[in-house]
Amino acid sequence: MRQSEIRQGDGLRVALARVSAGADRYAPADIRQALNNLGNALGWAKDGKGPFGAAIASGARVVVKPNWVMHRNKGPWGVECLVTHPTVVKQVVEAALQSGADRVTVGDAPIQGCNWEALMAFGDLGRWAGELATAQPRFAGAVDFRRTRSRQLDGVLVQAEDQVPLSSYVLFDLGRESLLEPVSGEAQAFRVTQYDPDKMRHTHQPGRHQYLVAREIIAADVVVSVPKLKTHRKAGITNALKNLVGINGNKEFLPHHRVGGSQEGGDCYPGRSVVKRSHELILDAQNRSRAHLWRRILNVPARMLSLAGTMFVDQIGIDGSWSGNDTVWRMCLDLNRILLYGRLDGSLADEPQRRVLTVADAIVAGQGDGPLAPEPFGLGVLFGGDNAAAMDHVGARLLGMDPQRIPIAREAFGRFRWPLAQESAAAVDPRWVDGAPVSFAEIPEPESYPLGWLDAVAGDRRGEAPTGRSYRPPLRERLTPQEA
């Protein structure tokens, strides 16, 4: 794609399309019509070339990036509110092919414990991808970007590493330009729950901030991000910006929080707690060990300390699940900068290297204890835009939250090198596809939020306790958290 064809979008316009709220909320014809309406409203469409015909040049290489975080909901609900719906994925892929793209791939890196085969069974994704790839040579199929996969054995995480060769990835090091650099005072502070902190220390320390991004993504001329709008325990919301965690191949490149409480220089939980700090130390020893028996033995004190923390401290836990998490947003924005400006040699250019479009699935959004145990929240909306920062600003408001109280949504408009937005959040312009301004007061609000993010809820709901419908995961799942 020529450099002149690469844009971050016309300002910060976000278009919203209503989708039928009937029994079949994901009817293919309804999704197709909504996608066409978005394409027309945003200037993406072209006669005879479909909703992306003017945004995807003929012969372009395209990657469609859904949110395929996990194969099952850890709460008592289904996957409709957990992952990007298969019908939306299929319609976006078909629209990309209709544009005349030379190669279209759909791919993601779910969490390491995700069962890919079970995920592909939802909506018959696997069979659809296989049949389409056979019938249409320009479609490269559905790709799992993960290098490491894991499973639970006797309550302990067992990992299968190096499942994909390193040559399938591009290593980036943002160094001192990383947004993590200002909080990198202690080289051993970064954590992602259930993973070896020594590996994290190798990839993230003062002056070094590395990410391992799927080569397919960096080789693309256009990336169509197709997130599922949900509340998120660590980031507040997950939408366009958080969706890019799935372009990275290995978890040890993804800091989610810093060890310790906020009064100890960390951001894992508010204040300080001897119980929680002891639990963190036990988990570090467990995650460093390669001996399965030793890890099983350490499970006993880990569970006892977790139970003590739940009973005598608070429900927030020790995985950065609160609004004081000052790490996860920095990592996510780094990945967004790489997506826009990254080159195949691992460097970042001064100008965007590919066009990034976002189509967010909020037909059935996720509320409550997202991202892995969300409760369905029927919004009946598909929305899109060229700018991920603007998409998250609107996404937060659709979830009844204040984007200025959510770091990932607020800081995406920051003035740093390789910026994500050229204008301030005040320029975000959400409109229905018919051109009418969006009145968020007329949109229903969620009934539950992550416990650690009640202070980010907008309006008169701010500070309220979760409603009776809020989901509290079973004790076993609270003791073995998975990272999104």
C-alpha positions as CSV (number, residue, x, y, z in Angstrom):
1,M,0.0,0.0,0.0
2,R,1.3,3.4,-0.9
3,Q,2.2,5.8,1.9
4,S,-0.3,8.3,0.7
5,E,-3.1,5.7,1.2
6,I,-2.2,5.2,4.9
7,R,-4.3,7.3,7.3
8,Q,-5.3,7.3,10.9
9,G,-8.7,8.5,9.9
10,D,-10.6,11.7,9.2
11,G,-10.4,13.2,12.7
12,L,-11.9,11.2,15.5
13,R,-15.2,10.3,14.0
14,V,-16.9,7.2,15.4
15,A,-20.0,5.8,13.7
16,L,-22.6,3.6,15.4
17,A,-25.1,1.3,13.8
18,R,-28.1,-0.2,15.6
19,V,-28.6,-4.0,15.1
20,S,-31.8,-5.8,15.7
21,A,-32.4,-6.8,19.3
22,G,-34.6,-9.8,18.4
23,A,-34.0,-13.4,19.2
24,D,-31.4,-13.7,16.5
25,R,-29.3,-10.7,17.3
26,Y,-26.5,-11.9,15.1
27,A,-28.4,-12.7,11.9
28,P,-25.9,-12.5,9.0
29,A,-28.2,-10.2,6.9
30,D,-28.4,-7.7,9.8
31,I,-24.7,-7.7,10.5
32,R,-24.0,-7.3,6.8
33,Q,-26.3,-4.3,6.6
34,A,-24.8,-2.7,9.7
35,L,-21.3,-3.1,8.3
36,N,-22.4,-1.5,5.0
37,N,-23.9,1.4,7.0
38,L,-20.7,1.9,8.9
39,G,-18.6,1.7,5.7
40,N,-20.8,4.4,4.1
41,A,-20.8,6.7,7.2
42,L,-17.0,6.5,7.6
43,G,-16.0,6.8,4.0
44,W,-14.7,3.2,3.9
45,A,-17.2,2.0,1.3
46,K,-16.9,1.9,-2.5
47,D,-19.5,0.9,-5.1
48,G,-19.0,-2.7,-6.2
49,K,-16.2,-3.2,-3.6
50,G,-18.2,-3.4,-0.4
51,P,-18.0,-1.6,3.0
52,F,-14.1,-1.5,2.9
53,G,-13.7,-0.9,-0.8
54,A,-12.2,2.6,-0.3
55,A,-10.2,1.8,2.8
56,I,-8.5,-1.4,1.5
57,A,-6.7,-1.1,-1.8
58,S,-6.9,-3.8,-4.4
59,G,-4.0,-6.2,-3.8
60,A,-3.5,-5.3,-0.1
61,R,-2.5,-7.7,2.6
62,V,-5.1,-7.7,5.4
63,V,-5.3,-9.2,8.9
64,V,-8.6,-9.3,10.7
65,K,-7.9,-9.3,14.5
66,P,-10.9,-10.4,16.6
67,N,-11.1,-10.8,20.4
68,W,-10.7,-14.6,20.9
69,V,-9.6,-14.4,24.5
70,M,-10.9,-17.8,25.8
71,H,-13.1,-20.7,24.7
72,R,-15.4,-20.5,27.7
73,N,-16.9,-18.0,30.1
74,K,-15.5,-18.5,33.6
75,G,-18.8,-17.2,34.9
76,P,-22.2,-19.0,34.5
77,W,-22.9,-17.3,31.2
78,G,-22.0,-18.2,27.6
79,V,-19.4,-17.0,25.1
80,E,-21.7,-14.6,23.2
81,C,-20.6,-11.8,25.6
82,L,-17.0,-13.1,25.9
83,V,-15.6,-13.1,22.3
84,T,-16.2,-11.4,19.0
85,H,-19.2,-13.1,17.6
86,P,-18.4,-15.5,14.7
87,T,-21.0,-13.8,12.5
88,V,-19.3,-10.5,12.8
89,V,-15.9,-12.1,12.1
90,K,-17.2,-13.8,9.0
91,Q,-18.9,-10.7,7.6
92,V,-15.7,-8.6,8.1
93,V,-13.6,-11.3,6.4
94,E,-16.0,-11.5,3.5
95,A,-16.1,-7.7,3.2
96,A,-12.3,-7.6,3.2
97,L,-12.2,-10.1,0.4
98,Q,-14.8,-8.2,-1.5
99,S,-12.6,-5.1,-1.5
100,G,-10.1,-6.9,-3.7
101,A,-7.4,-7.6,-1.0
102,D,-4.7,-10.0,-2.2
103,R,-4.5,-11.9,1.1
104,V,-6.8,-11.9,4.1
105,T,-5.9,-13.7,7.4
106,V,-7.9,-13.8,10.6
107,G,-5.8,-14.4,13.7
108,D,-5.4,-13.8,17.4
109,A,-3.4,-14.9,20.5
110,P,-5.9,-16.0,23.1
111,I,-4.7,-16.6,26.7
112,Q,-2.4,-19.5,27.0
113,G,-5.0,-21.8,28.6
114,C,-7.5,-21.3,25.8
115,N,-8.5,-24.5,23.9
116,W,-8.2,-23.4,20.3
117,E,-10.3,-26.3,18.9
118,A,-13.1,-25.5,21.3
119,L,-12.9,-21.8,20.4
120,M,-13.1,-22.7,16.7
121,A,-16.2,-24.8,17.4
122,F,-18.2,-21.7,18.4
123,G,-20.3,-20.6,15.4
124,D,-18.6,-23.3,13.4
125,L,-15.6,-21.0,12.9
126,G,-13.1,-23.8,12.2
127,R,-15.1,-25.5,9.5
128,W,-16.0,-22.1,8.0
129,A,-12.4,-21.0,7.8
130,G,-11.3,-24.3,6.3
131,E,-14.0,-24.3,3.6
132,L,-13.4,-20.6,2.7
133,A,-9.7,-21.1,2.4
134,T,-10.3,-24.0,0.1
135,A,-12.8,-22.1,-2.1
136,Q,-11.0,-18.8,-2.0
137,P,-7.2,-18.9,-2.3
138,R,-6.9,-15.2,-1.1
139,F,-8.1,-16.3,2.3
140,A,-5.3,-17.6,4.5
141,G,-7.5,-19.1,7.2
142,A,-7.6,-18.7,11.0
143,V,-4.3,-18.5,12.7
144,D,-3.3,-19.0,16.4
145,F,-0.6,-16.4,17.1
146,R,0.5,-18.0,20.5
147,R,4.0,-19.4,21.0
148,T,3.2,-20.8,24.4
149,R,0.1,-22.7,25.4
150,S,-0.8,-24.1,28.8
151,R,-3.2,-26.3,30.8
152,Q,-4.0,-26.9,34.4
153,L,-2.7,-30.1,36.0
154,D,-3.4,-30.7,39.7
155,G,-4.2,-27.0,40.1
156,V,-0.8,-26.0,38.6
157,L,-0.2,-24.4,35.2
158,V,1.8,-26.6,32.8
159,Q,3.2,-24.9,29.8
160,A,4.1,-26.0,26.3
161,E,6.5,-23.5,25.0
162,D,8.0,-22.6,21.5
163,Q,4.9,-23.9,19.7
164,V,5.6,-21.5,16.8
165,P,9.1,-20.6,15.5
166,L,10.6,-17.2,16.3
167,S,10.9,-16.4,12.6
168,S,7.1,-16.0,12.6
169,Y,7.4,-12.9,14.8
170,V,9.1,-9.5,14.8
171,L,10.9,-8.4,18.0
172,F,10.5,-4.7,18.9
173,D,12.3,-2.9,21.6
174,L,10.9,0.6,22.4
175,G,13.7,1.2,24.9
176,R,13.3,4.5,26.7
177,E,10.5,5.6,24.4
178,S,8.3,2.9,25.9
179,L,5.4,4.3,28.0
180,L,6.6,1.7,30.7
181,E,9.9,3.5,31.1
182,P,8.7,6.0,33.7
183,V,7.6,3.1,36.0
184,S,10.6,0.9,35.4
185,G,12.6,1.9,38.5
186,E,12.9,-1.6,39.7
187,A,13.9,-4.2,37.1
188,Q,12.1,-7.0,38.9
189,A,8.8,-5.3,39.5
190,F,6.7,-6.2,36.5
191,R,4.4,-9.1,36.7
192,V,1.8,-11.1,34.7
193,T,-0.1,-13.5,37.0
194,Q,1.0,-17.2,36.8
195,Y,4.1,-16.6,34.7
196,D,7.8,-16.6,35.6
197,P,8.9,-13.1,36.7
198,D,12.4,-13.8,35.6
199,K,11.3,-14.0,32.0
200,M,9.5,-10.7,32.4
201,R,12.7,-9.1,33.9
202,H,14.5,-10.1,30.7
203,T,12.0,-8.4,28.4
204,H,11.2,-5.3,30.5
205,Q,13.7,-3.4,32.6
206,P,15.0,0.2,32.6
207,G,16.0,1.1,29.0
208,R,14.6,-2.2,27.5
209,H,11.0,-2.8,26.7
210,Q,10.4,-5.6,24.2
211,Y,7.4,-7.0,22.4
212,L,7.1,-10.0,20.2
213,V,4.5,-9.3,17.5
214,A,3.2,-11.8,14.9
215,R,5.0,-11.1,11.6
216,E,1.7,-11.5,9.8
217,I,0.5,-8.3,11.5
218,I,3.5,-6.2,10.7
219,A,3.5,-7.5,7.1
220,A,-0.1,-6.3,6.6
221,D,-1.1,-3.2,4.7
222,V,-4.4,-3.0,6.6
223,V,-5.4,-4.4,10.0
224,V,-9.1,-4.6,10.8
225,S,-9.5,-4.9,14.6
226,V,-12.8,-6.5,15.6
227,P,-12.9,-6.3,19.4
228,K,-15.7,-7.3,21.8
229,L,-16.7,-4.4,24.1
230,K,-16.5,-5.5,27.7
231,T,-15.6,-4.2,31.2
232,H,-12.1,-5.3,32.2
233,R,-10.8,-6.0,35.7
234,K,-7.3,-4.7,35.0
235,A,-7.8,-2.0,32.3
236,G,-11.4,-0.8,33.1
237,I,-12.6,-1.6,29.6
238,T,-11.4,-3.8,26.7
239,N,-12.1,-2.6,23.3
240,A,-9.9,-1.3,20.4
241,L,-6.8,-0.6,22.5
242,K,-6.7,-3.6,24.7
243,N,-7.5,-5.9,21.8
244,L,-4.0,-5.5,20.6
245,V,-2.6,-7.7,23.4
246,G,-3.5,-10.5,21.0
247,I,-0.9,-9.5,18.4
248,N,1.9,-10.5,20.8
249,G,3.1,-14.1,20.9
250,N,4.5,-14.7,24.4
251,K,3.1,-13.6,27.8
252,E,6.5,-12.6,29.2
253,F,6.5,-9.6,26.9
254,L,3.2,-8.3,28.5
255,P,3.5,-6.6,31.9
256,H,0.0,-6.4,33.5
257,H,0.9,-4.9,36.9
258,R,3.8,-4.2,39.3
259,V,4.4,-6.3,42.4
260,G,3.3,-4.8,45.7
261,G,0.7,-2.4,46.9
262,S,0.4,1.3,46.0
263,Q,2.1,2.3,49.3
264,E,5.0,0.0,48.5
265,G,5.8,1.4,45.0
266,G,3.6,-1.2,43.2
267,D,0.2,-1.1,41.7
268,C,-1.0,-4.6,42.3
269,Y,-3.5,-3.6,44.9
270,P,-4.3,-0.4,46.9
271,G,-2.3,0.4,50.1
272,R,-0.2,-2.3,51.6
273,S,-0.9,-5.8,53.0
274,V,1.3,-8.3,54.7
275,V,-1.0,-11.1,53.7
276,K,-1.1,-10.1,50.0
277,R,2.7,-9.4,49.9
278,S,3.3,-12.9,51.3
279,H,0.9,-14.4,48.7
280,E,2.9,-12.6,45.9
281,L,6.2,-14.1,47.2
282,I,4.7,-17.6,47.3
283,L,3.4,-17.2,43.7
284,D,6.8,-15.9,42.5
285,A,8.5,-19.0,43.9
286,Q,5.9,-21.2,42.4
287,N,6.1,-19.6,39.0
288,R,9.9,-19.7,38.9
289,S,10.0,-23.4,39.7
290,R,10.2,-26.1,37.0
291,A,9.4,-28.9,39.4
292,H,5.8,-29.9,39.2
293,L,5.7,-31.5,42.7
294,W,7.2,-28.4,44.3
295,R,4.7,-26.2,42.5
296,R,1.9,-28.4,43.9
297,I,3.3,-28.1,47.4
298,L,3.4,-24.3,47.1
299,N,-0.3,-24.4,46.1
300,V,-1.3,-25.1,49.7
301,P,0.1,-21.8,51.3
302,A,-0.9,-19.9,48.2
303,R,-4.5,-20.9,48.6
304,M,-4.5,-20.2,52.3
305,L,-3.1,-16.7,51.8
306,S,-5.6,-16.0,49.0
307,L,-8.4,-17.1,51.3
308,A,-7.1,-14.9,54.1
309,G,-6.8,-12.0,51.8
310,T,-10.3,-12.4,50.6
311,M,-11.7,-12.7,54.1
312,F,-9.7,-10.1,56.0
313,V,-8.4,-7.6,53.4
314,D,-10.6,-7.1,50.3
315,Q,-11.9,-8.8,47.2
316,I,-9.6,-7.0,44.7
317,G,-6.9,-9.8,44.9
318,I,-3.3,-9.6,43.8
319,D,-3.5,-9.3,40.0
320,G,-3.8,-5.6,39.4
321,S,-7.6,-5.6,39.2
322,W,-8.3,-2.0,40.2
323,S,-8.3,1.5,38.8
324,G,-4.9,2.2,40.3
325,N,-3.3,-0.2,37.9
326,D,-0.7,2.1,36.3
327,T,1.0,-0.6,34.2
328,V,-1.4,-2.4,31.9
329,W,-2.5,0.7,30.0
330,R,1.1,1.5,29.2
331,M,1.8,-1.9,27.7
332,C,-1.4,-1.7,25.6
333,L,-0.6,1.7,24.2
334,D,2.9,0.5,23.4
335,L,1.4,-2.3,21.3
336,N,-0.9,0.2,19.5
337,R,2.1,2.4,18.6
338,I,3.9,-0.7,17.2
339,L,0.9,-1.6,15.2
340,L,0.7,1.8,13.6
341,Y,4.4,2.6,13.1
342,G,6.2,-0.8,13.3
343,R,8.3,-2.1,10.4
344,L,9.5,-5.6,9.6
345,D,13.0,-4.9,10.8
346,G,11.8,-4.2,14.3
347,S,12.1,-0.4,14.1
348,L,9.3,2.2,14.3
349,A,8.9,4.8,11.5
350,D,8.0,8.4,11.9
351,E,4.8,7.9,9.8
352,P,2.1,5.2,10.1
353,Q,3.0,2.1,8.1
354,R,-0.4,0.6,7.8
355,R,-4.1,1.5,8.0
356,V,-6.0,0.3,11.1
357,L,-9.7,0.1,11.0
358,T,-11.9,-0.9,14.0
359,V,-15.3,-2.5,14.0
360,A,-16.4,-3.2,17.6
361,D,-19.0,-5.8,18.5
362,A,-21.2,-4.3,21.2
363,I,-24.4,-6.1,20.1
364,V,-24.0,-8.2,23.2
365,A,-21.3,-6.5,25.2
366,G,-19.8,-7.7,28.5
367,Q,-20.5,-6.2,31.9
368,G,-19.4,-7.2,35.4
369,D,-16.3,-9.3,36.0
370,G,-14.8,-9.0,32.6
371,P,-12.8,-10.0,30.6
372,L,-13.1,-13.7,31.4
373,A,-16.3,-13.9,33.4
374,P,-18.5,-11.2,31.8
375,E,-22.3,-11.1,32.0
376,P,-24.3,-10.4,28.8
377,F,-25.2,-6.7,28.3
378,G,-27.4,-6.2,25.3
379,L,-26.5,-2.9,23.6
380,G,-27.5,-3.8,20.1
381,V,-24.7,-1.7,18.6
382,L,-21.9,-2.3,16.1
383,F,-19.6,0.7,16.0
384,G,-16.5,1.6,14.0
385,G,-13.8,4.2,13.4
386,D,-10.3,4.8,12.1
387,N,-8.9,5.8,15.5
388,A,-8.5,3.3,18.4
389,A,-8.3,6.1,21.0
390,A,-11.6,7.5,19.8
391,M,-13.2,4.0,19.8
392,D,-12.2,3.5,23.4
393,H,-13.5,6.9,24.4
394,V,-16.9,6.0,23.0
395,G,-16.7,2.4,24.3
396,A,-16.3,3.6,27.8
397,R,-19.3,5.9,27.5
398,L,-21.4,3.0,26.1
399,L,-20.5,1.0,29.2
400,G,-21.6,3.9,31.5
401,M,-18.1,4.8,32.5
402,D,-16.1,8.0,32.5
403,P,-13.2,7.8,30.0
404,Q,-11.3,10.4,31.9
405,R,-11.2,8.0,34.9
406,I,-9.9,5.0,32.8
407,P,-6.2,5.4,32.1
408,I,-6.2,3.4,28.9
409,A,-8.9,5.6,27.4
410,R,-7.5,8.9,28.8
411,E,-3.8,8.4,28.1
412,A,-4.3,7.3,24.5
413,F,-4.6,11.0,23.7
414,G,-1.2,11.7,25.3
415,R,1.6,13.7,23.6
416,F,4.3,11.1,23.2
417,R,6.5,9.9,20.4
418,W,4.5,7.8,17.8
419,P,1.2,9.3,18.9
420,L,-2.2,7.5,18.6
421,A,-4.3,10.6,18.1
422,Q,-3.5,14.0,16.7
423,E,-6.3,15.7,18.5
424,S,-7.6,15.8,22.1
425,A,-10.5,13.6,23.3
426,A,-12.8,16.7,23.0
427,A,-12.7,16.2,19.2
428,V,-14.2,12.7,19.4
429,D,-17.4,12.8,17.3
430,P,-19.8,9.8,17.9
431,R,-22.7,9.7,15.5
432,W,-25.2,7.2,14.3
433,V,-24.8,6.1,10.8
434,D,-27.6,8.5,9.7
435,G,-25.5,11.4,11.0
436,A,-27.4,12.1,14.2
437,P,-25.3,12.8,17.3
438,V,-25.3,10.0,19.9
439,S,-27.1,10.8,23.2
440,F,-25.5,8.4,25.7
441,A,-28.2,9.3,28.2
442,E,-30.6,7.3,26.1
443,I,-28.4,4.2,26.0
444,P,-29.0,1.7,28.8
445,E,-26.3,1.3,31.5
446,P,-24.7,-1.9,32.7
447,E,-26.0,-3.3,36.0
448,S,-22.6,-4.5,37.3
449,Y,-19.0,-3.4,37.0
450,P,-15.6,-4.8,38.2
451,L,-15.3,-4.2,41.9
452,G,-12.0,-2.3,41.5
453,W,-13.4,0.1,39.0
454,L,-16.5,1.5,40.7
455,D,-14.8,4.9,40.9
456,A,-14.7,5.1,37.1
457,V,-18.5,4.7,36.7
458,A,-20.0,7.9,35.3
459,G,-22.8,10.0,36.6
460,D,-24.9,9.1,39.7
461,R,-23.8,5.5,39.6
462,R,-20.2,6.4,40.7
463,G,-19.2,4.8,43.9
464,E,-22.2,2.4,44.1
465,A,-21.6,-1.1,45.2
466,P,-22.1,-3.8,42.6
467,T,-25.8,-4.8,42.1
468,G,-27.2,-8.2,43.1
469,R,-26.5,-9.4,39.6
470,S,-22.7,-8.8,39.9
471,Y,-20.8,-12.0,39.5
472,R,-18.3,-13.2,42.0
473,P,-16.1,-16.0,40.6
474,P,-16.0,-19.3,42.5
475,L,-13.1,-19.5,45.0
476,R,-11.2,-22.0,42.9
477,E,-11.1,-19.5,39.9
478,R,-10.2,-16.6,42.1
479,L,-7.1,-18.5,43.3
480,T,-5.9,-19.3,39.8
481,P,-6.5,-16.1,37.8
482,Q,-5.7,-16.1,34.1
483,E,-4.5,-13.0,32.3
484,A,-6.4,-11.6,29.4
